Amino acid sequence: MSYPPQGTGGALVALNPALNAYPKGRHAGNPGGLSAVDVDLVPANVKFPMNIFGVVGTMVAWIFDMLAETSLPPPLHVPIPTIVESHTNLDAGNGGQISAHTLAPPIPSLTPATELSMLLIDDCEALTWNEFVGANVVSTLDNVVFQIGAGSAKLDVAVAAANGRLATAAHAAMDLTAYNFIKLWIRSSVTINSADLVFLLDDSAQCASPIKSLNLGALVAATWTQVTLALGDASGLGAVISYGVTMVVDKGAFILNIDQVRATKGA
């Protein structure tokens, strides 16, 4: 955003992205700042902790994923606590008694009811990528290079490895039909171009006939990247028992680390 101040011959001067100031130029200006002319420029509409023209955001994005929707979270209904009165006899002989008041706060509820928007498929804290391991590929647990927790799946791919499945992991049958994305952390020792590597999901062992083949995208060498893979039509993912990675373009010798594989309803 820029403006042509007076006396500049029309030259544009950029607004300061850290300030709400709205100085006069060839327009009227406003002493209240940019937020005075843009009612949407308020902290609640800016993601925390971003600063946009001096407005520091307070919106916490993860709240909006409670139901995997982009709308506001459901309302929290807190019922009014009730007081229950009870009487206790002190002495049956003289009829004396005391009154006790007990506070009985109801449990707050969310409407509609919340549901799990993420399913952790593999935290990669144990050696799981060994259901199938391709020729000239070594699959191990890496406790040195990882993104979350204390380990990651490590695939050491030799120069002689051929295109095809590098490794797969077995899992108890998972119903992923209600999910929209697969998210995972991945790191390659070499640069990966889009479509060089593909993530597989299958209801048969060793990803022998993948139901989904999802492009892992481009990866910068030696850099952890969290990728989000759209599932599209997930109606066939009712009993997934295997997932893995296949190499489409021969990348020579390289090391691939994978961490925190999960299915999500929101991106």
Secondary structure per residue as TSV (DSSP state, phi and psi in degrees):
chain	resnum	aa	ss	phi	psi
A	1	M	-	360.0	135.2
A	2	S	E	-145.6	169.0
A	3	Y	E	-147.6	151.6
A	4	P	-	-97.2	99.9
A	5	P	-	-69.0	160.5
A	6	Q	T	-61.7	143.1
A	7	G	T	80.2	11.3
A	8	T	S	-105.9	1.8
A	9	G	T	67.8	26.4
A	10	G	T	90.2	-1.7
A	11	A	-	-63.7	138.7
A	12	L	-	-88.7	137.8
A	13	V	E	-121.8	127.4
A	14	A	E	-71.0	142.3
A	15	L	-	-68.7	151.3
A	16	N	-	-77.7	115.5
A	17	P	T	-65.5	-12.2
A	18	A	T	-97.6	-4.3
A	19	L	-	-122.6	146.8
A	20	N	-	-86.8	-1.5
A	21	A	-	-57.9	142.0
A	22	Y	-	-133.3	74.4
A	23	P	-	-69.0	155.1
A	24	K	-	-69.5	145.5
A	25	G	S	-148.8	-123.9
A	26	R	S	-84.5	7.5
A	27	H	S	-121.0	177.1
A	28	A	-	-73.7	-28.4
A	29	G	-	73.8	175.1
A	30	N	-	-154.6	122.1
A	31	P	T	-64.5	-16.9
A	32	G	T	-83.4	-4.1
A	33	G	-	88.4	179.0
A	34	L	H	-62.0	-34.7
A	35	S	H	-65.4	-19.8
A	36	A	H	-75.2	-22.3
A	37	V	H	-108.2	-6.8
A	38	D	-	-129.6	100.2
A	39	V	T	-66.1	-16.5
A	40	D	T	-85.5	-9.0
A	41	L	-	-83.9	76.7
A	42	V	S	-134.7	155.6
A	43	P	G	-53.2	-36.9
A	44	A	G	-65.5	-19.9
A	45	N	G	-99.1	0.9
A	46	V	S	-113.1	131.5
A	47	K	B	-65.6	130.5
A	48	F	T	-65.4	136.7
A	49	P	T	-107.5	36.6
A	50	M	-	-64.8	151.0
A	51	N	E	-119.1	112.7
A	52	I	E	-118.1	110.8
A	53	F	T	50.9	46.1
A	54	G	T	82.1	-2.4
A	55	V	E	-99.8	113.8
A	56	V	E	-88.0	125.5
A	57	G	-	-70.5	148.1
A	58	T	-	-120.0	-2.6
A	59	M	B	-73.2	124.2
A	60	V	-	-100.3	111.0
A	61	A	G	-62.9	-34.8
A	62	W	G	-65.4	-22.9
A	63	I	G	-61.4	-35.9
A	64	F	G	-73.9	-4.7
A	65	D	G	-98.3	7.5
A	66	M	T	-56.8	-38.2
A	67	L	T	-115.2	18.3
A	68	A	T	55.4	40.0
A	69	E	-	-122.5	162.3
A	70	T	S	-94.9	-3.3
A	71	S	S	-83.4	-179.5
A	72	L	-	-66.2	154.7
A	73	P	-	-66.2	159.9
A	74	P	-	-66.6	155.2
A	75	P	-	-69.9	145.2
A	76	L	E	-95.9	118.5
A	77	H	E	-99.8	116.6
A	78	V	-	-109.9	105.2
A	79	P	-	-65.7	157.7
A	80	I	-	-77.6	127.9
A	81	P	-	-60.5	148.2
A	82	T	E	-112.5	153.9
A	83	I	E	-107.9	123.2
A	84	V	E	-100.9	125.8
A	85	E	E	-99.5	132.3
A	86	S	E	-130.3	153.5
A	87	H	E	-118.8	135.9
A	88	T	E	-123.9	127.7
A	89	N	E	-71.2	130.2
A	90	L	E	-87.3	-43.2
A	91	D	E	-149.3	112.3
A	92	A	T	-62.8	-20.1
A	93	G	T	-74.8	-41.8
A	94	N	T	-106.5	0.8
A	95	G	T	76.2	10.1
A	96	G	E	-66.9	146.2
A	97	Q	E	-154.3	159.7
A	98	I	E	-122.1	157.8
A	99	S	E	-107.9	135.5
A	100	A	E	-119.7	137.5
A	101	H	E	-112.2	125.5
A	102	T	E	-114.4	126.7
A	103	L	E	-82.5	124.0
A	104	A	E	-119.7	83.2
A	105	P	-	-74.0	127.1
A	106	P	-	-70.1	162.2
A	107	I	-	-83.6	124.4
A	108	P	-	-59.7	151.0
A	109	S	E	-131.3	152.2
A	110	L	E	-102.3	135.6
A	111	T	S	-123.3	119.6
A	112	P	S	-72.2	168.1
A	113	A	-	-61.3	140.5
A	114	T	-	-71.9	158.1
A	115	E	-	-139.7	159.5
A	116	L	-	-68.2	122.8
A	117	S	-	-102.3	3.0
A	118	M	E	-141.9	139.9
A	119	L	E	-122.5	116.0
A	120	L	E	-75.4	115.9
A	121	I	E	-87.5	-44.9
A	122	D	E	-153.5	117.5
A	123	D	-	-85.3	-3.6
A	124	C	-	57.2	32.9
A	125	E	S	-94.5	-2.9
A	126	A	S	-139.1	166.1
A	127	L	-	-75.1	101.4
A	128	T	-	-114.8	-23.7
A	129	W	T	-84.5	60.9
A	130	N	T	-136.6	13.3
A	131	E	S	-62.7	-46.0
A	132	F	E	-138.9	134.0
A	133	V	E	-130.9	123.8
A	134	G	-	-67.6	162.0
A	135	A	T	-61.3	136.8
A	136	N	T	66.9	27.2
A	137	V	E	-127.8	135.8
A	138	V	E	-117.6	124.9
A	139	S	E	-107.3	124.1
A	140	T	E	-139.7	170.3
A	141	L	E	-92.1	125.9
A	142	D	E	-103.6	110.9
A	143	N	S	-97.7	12.4
A	144	V	S	-110.3	-47.2
A	145	V	S	-106.2	109.1
A	146	F	-	-155.4	166.7
A	147	Q	S	-109.4	-40.9
A	148	I	S	-134.1	142.5
A	149	G	T	79.4	-132.7
A	150	A	T	-133.6	13.5
A	151	G	-	-165.3	167.1
A	152	S	E	-147.4	161.1
A	153	A	E	-78.4	130.7
A	154	K	E	-119.3	122.9
A	155	L	E	-111.9	111.3
A	156	D	E	-95.3	104.8
A	157	V	E	-98.2	120.3
A	158	A	-	-82.6	162.9
A	159	V	T	-61.4	-25.7
A	160	A	T	-85.0	-2.8
A	161	A	-	-64.5	138.8
A	162	A	-	-95.3	161.7
A	163	N	S	-59.9	146.0
A	164	G	E	131.7	-166.0
A	165	R	E	-62.3	128.5
A	166	L	E	-85.9	-47.2
A	167	A	E	-165.4	156.1
A	168	T	E	-134.6	162.3
A	169	A	E	-127.0	140.3
A	170	A	E	-90.3	152.4
A	171	H	E	-150.5	149.5
A	172	A	E	-59.2	149.3
A	173	A	E	-51.3	127.4
A	174	M	E	-116.1	135.3
A	175	D	-	-95.9	106.5
A	176	L	-	-105.9	13.7
A	177	T	T	-65.7	-22.9
A	178	A	T	-91.0	1.3
A	179	Y	-	-104.6	156.3
A	180	N	-	-112.9	-19.9
A	181	F	E	-142.3	156.0
A	182	I	E	-110.8	128.7
A	183	K	E	-121.1	140.8
A	184	L	E	-158.3	157.7
A	185	W	E	-95.6	137.7
A	186	I	E	-145.0	145.9
A	187	R	E	-142.9	130.2
A	188	S	E	-118.6	143.2
A	189	S	S	-76.0	-13.0
A	190	V	S	-126.7	162.0
A	191	T	-	-65.7	132.7
A	192	I	B	-115.0	129.3
A	193	N	-	-89.6	159.6
A	194	S	T	-56.3	133.4
A	195	A	T	78.3	2.8
A	196	D	S	-68.0	-38.2
A	197	L	E	-123.3	145.7
A	198	V	E	-132.9	137.3
A	199	F	E	-92.8	135.7
A	200	L	E	-113.7	145.7
A	201	L	E	-131.3	137.4
A	202	D	E	-151.4	151.4
A	203	D	S	-98.5	10.6
A	204	S	S	-120.8	155.6
A	205	A	G	-63.4	149.0
A	206	Q	G	59.1	22.6
A	207	C	G	49.4	44.8
A	208	A	S	-68.1	-30.5
A	209	S	S	-141.6	76.9
A	210	P	-	-55.3	136.3
A	211	I	S	-79.4	-38.1
A	212	K	E	-128.0	133.8
A	213	S	E	-123.6	106.8
A	214	L	E	-111.3	122.9
A	215	N	E	-61.9	122.6
A	216	L	-	-78.2	-7.0
A	217	G	-	78.8	-172.2
A	218	A	-	-84.6	140.6
A	219	L	B	-128.9	135.6
A	220	V	-	-81.6	136.2
A	221	A	T	-56.5	138.6
A	222	A	T	56.5	35.6
A	223	T	-	-136.0	127.1
A	224	W	-	-69.5	133.3
A	225	T	E	-132.8	130.7
A	226	Q	E	-91.0	116.9
A	227	V	E	-104.0	145.4
A	228	T	E	-118.8	117.5
A	229	L	E	-111.1	117.0
A	230	A	E	-72.3	130.2
A	231	L	-	-81.3	-24.0
A	232	G	-	66.2	-134.9
A	233	D	-	-70.7	109.6
A	234	A	-	-101.2	13.2
A	235	S	T	-62.3	-23.3
A	236	G	T	-91.2	5.2
A	237	L	-	-101.5	39.9
A	238	G	T	-79.9	-15.5
A	239	A	T	-148.5	58.3
A	240	V	E	-73.3	127.7
A	241	I	E	-124.0	-1.6
A	242	S	E	-149.9	143.1
A	243	Y	E	-143.2	155.5
A	244	G	E	-173.3	-171.7
A	245	V	E	-128.9	136.1
A	246	T	E	-119.8	148.3
A	247	M	E	-102.3	120.6
A	248	V	S	-92.1	-39.2
A	249	V	S	-115.5	126.6
A	250	D	-	-61.6	120.9
A	251	K	-	-104.8	8.2
A	252	G	-	72.2	-152.0
A	253	A	S	-81.3	130.1
A	254	F	E	-162.9	167.5
A	255	I	E	-118.8	132.6
A	256	L	E	-118.8	125.5
A	257	N	E	-111.6	138.8
A	258	I	E	-130.9	138.9
A	259	D	E	-146.2	148.3
A	260	Q	E	51.3	71.1
A	261	V	E	-87.5	125.2
A	262	R	E	-147.5	157.8
A	263	A	E	-100.8	138.1
A	264	T	E	-132.7	157.0
A	265	K	S	-93.8	-24.2
A	266	G	-	-118.5	149.8
A	267	A	-	-76.3	360.0
